[in-house]
Amino acid sequence: MSTSERGFSLVEVIIFIVIVGIAIAGVLGVMNITTAHSADPLIRKQAVAVAESMLEEISLLPFSNPAGGYTCGGVCTQANRAQLDDIMDYNGFATTGIYPVDSAVVIPGLDSYNLAVAVTANPSPNPLSGVPGADVARIAVTVTGSDAVSVTLVAYRTRLEP
């Protein structure tokens, strides 16, 4: 064989094919895992968005029941949610599925989420130094999505009115 003839032997070609096959299998395995778990961030983001929305809804209400205000007389539900008029009305509020404020129809795609609210007046210890404990409330909103993804957001609300 002359030195001008060059190429690959059969053994070299087979080894190349085996190495490339293993590399492709590894890349496809990583892509498969990534694709299978690509919905996880979506579920977490939806849970955070729902919790933020509820936290804002509650935080924008008065600290205490306004004169002639609504009192649900226990744990309030979705059926009377539109009437809730102060932050303490939301204590113990919970839903299975996520609803708009004034509707009994679940938001499409959010029917597998659960929501729970806990409002604690005069939390101990008081995290806001200089503010009397009676003027502080802790609002905790927990949203649980599918695949046991759970998000809890906490905010503190102070009495702004005299």
C-alpha positions as MATLAB code, in Angstrom:
seq = 'MSTSERGFSLVEVIIFIVIVGIAIAGVLGVMNITTAHSADPLIRKQAVAVAESMLEEISLLPFSNPAGGYTCGGVCTQANRAQLDDIMDYNGFATTGIYPVDSAVVIPGLDSYNLAVAVTANPSPNPLSGVPGADVARIAVTVTGSDAVSVTLVAYRTRLEP';
ca = [
       0.000    0.000    0.000;
       1.418    3.337   -0.944;
       1.720    6.209    1.453;
      -0.497    8.377   -0.766;
      -3.561    6.215    0.006;
      -5.204    7.391    3.163;
      -8.485    6.595    4.905;
     -10.012    4.932    7.895;
      -9.918    1.307    8.764;
     -13.100   -0.610    9.524;
     -12.197   -0.732   13.233;
     -11.800    3.061   13.382;
     -15.171    3.619   11.699;
     -16.934    1.238   14.111;
     -15.347    2.912   17.145;
     -16.406    6.324   15.781;
     -20.004    5.136   15.306;
     -20.112    3.714   18.854;
     -18.751    6.947   20.391;
     -21.162    9.161   18.422;
     -24.058    6.834   19.324;
     -23.249    7.089   23.044;
     -22.955   10.885   22.811;
     -26.311   11.203   21.029;
     -27.963    8.910   23.578;
     -26.614   11.105   26.403;
     -27.843   14.318   24.785;
     -31.283   12.816   24.138;
     -31.466   11.585   27.750;
     -30.782   15.099   29.055;
     -33.379   16.551   26.665;
     -35.914   13.983   27.829;
     -35.403   14.891   31.499;
     -35.535   18.607   30.708;
     -38.748   18.245   28.746;
     -40.366   16.117   31.436;
     -39.681   18.756   34.101;
     -40.305   21.841   31.979;
     -43.810   22.275   33.440;
     -42.510   22.603   37.025;
     -41.534   26.296   36.684;
     -44.939   27.033   35.150;
     -46.775   25.511   38.117;
     -44.591   27.445   40.581;
     -45.014   30.714   38.662;
     -48.780   30.284   38.539;
     -48.869   29.547   42.275;
     -46.773   32.659   43.005;
     -48.998   34.804   40.771;
     -52.148   33.543   42.519;
     -50.625   34.131   45.974;
     -49.467   37.647   45.015;
     -52.900   38.485   43.673;
     -54.673   37.318   46.831;
     -52.125   39.061   49.056;
     -52.708   42.315   47.178;
     -56.499   41.865   47.327;
     -56.331   41.508   51.110;
     -53.708   44.197   51.725;
     -55.737   46.853   49.933;
     -58.657   46.463   52.361;
     -59.047   48.407   55.623;
     -57.267   47.069   58.692;
     -60.421   46.833   60.779;
     -64.099   46.401   59.998;
     -65.554   49.701   58.743;
     -68.685   51.126   60.355;
     -71.624   49.030   59.189;
     -69.176   46.669   57.496;
     -69.712   43.032   56.646;
     -68.938   40.276   59.141;
     -69.239   36.729   57.873;
     -69.636   35.274   61.356;
     -66.993   32.581   61.033;
     -64.900   31.323   58.159;
     -65.739   33.164   54.961;
     -66.067   31.301   51.671;
     -65.955   32.039   47.959;
     -69.732   32.544   48.021;
     -69.386   35.693   50.164;
     -65.902   36.778   49.073;
     -67.130   39.881   47.224;
     -68.574   41.181   50.528;
     -65.361   40.849   52.555;
     -64.405   44.394   53.510;
     -61.470   44.166   55.928;
     -58.341   42.054   56.266;
     -59.597   40.013   59.227;
     -62.562   38.748   57.170;
     -60.035   36.675   55.180;
     -58.717   34.743   58.179;
     -59.366   31.062   57.431;
     -60.482   31.727   53.861;
     -59.747   28.723   51.635;
     -60.733   27.461   48.199;
     -60.226   24.380   46.087;
     -59.591   25.854   42.680;
     -58.847   29.515   42.018;
     -61.784   31.858   41.422;
     -62.203   35.500   40.458;
     -63.423   37.701   43.318;
     -67.054   37.811   42.239;
     -67.585   34.490   40.482;
     -68.384   30.907   41.397;
     -66.666   29.625   38.243;
     -63.103   28.359   38.566;
     -60.484   30.058   36.380;
     -59.658   27.605   33.563;
     -56.380   25.783   34.187;
     -56.306   26.656   37.893;
     -58.809   24.062   39.095;
     -56.075   21.843   40.590;
     -54.733   24.641   42.820;
     -55.757   25.185   46.447;
     -55.616   28.457   48.349;
     -55.520   29.095   52.101;
     -55.255   32.398   53.971;
     -54.289   33.030   57.589;
     -54.481   36.532   59.056;
     -52.982   36.937   62.512;
     -53.691   40.124   64.448;
     -50.993   41.266   66.852;
     -48.397   38.649   65.764;
     -45.799   37.631   68.289;
     -43.021   38.568   68.116;
     -43.859   41.880   66.491;
     -41.529   42.202   63.463;
     -42.140   45.942   63.122;
     -40.289   47.771   65.848;
     -41.896   51.034   66.846;
     -45.395   49.967   65.751;
     -47.737   48.856   68.538;
     -48.622   45.166   68.260;
     -52.347   45.949   68.145;
     -51.718   47.880   64.927;
     -49.965   45.001   63.102;
     -51.415   42.009   61.271;
     -49.585   39.151   59.558;
     -51.142   37.901   56.318;
     -50.006   34.487   55.030;
     -51.297   33.166   51.708;
     -50.495   29.558   50.789;
     -51.163   28.221   47.309;
     -50.694   24.538   46.567;
     -50.518   23.447   42.952;
     -50.343   20.124   41.246;
     -47.286   17.946   41.939;
     -47.384   19.177   45.575;
     -45.806   22.518   44.635;
     -46.555   24.859   47.532;
     -45.878   28.583   47.781;
     -46.440   30.711   50.892;
     -46.202   34.484   50.759;
     -46.278   36.541   53.951;
     -46.890   40.258   54.359;
     -47.446   42.529   57.322;
     -50.172   45.136   57.301;
     -50.378   48.044   59.708;
     -53.306   50.146   60.786;
     -53.145   53.314   58.699;
     -56.363   54.900   59.874;
     -56.646   56.440   63.357;
];
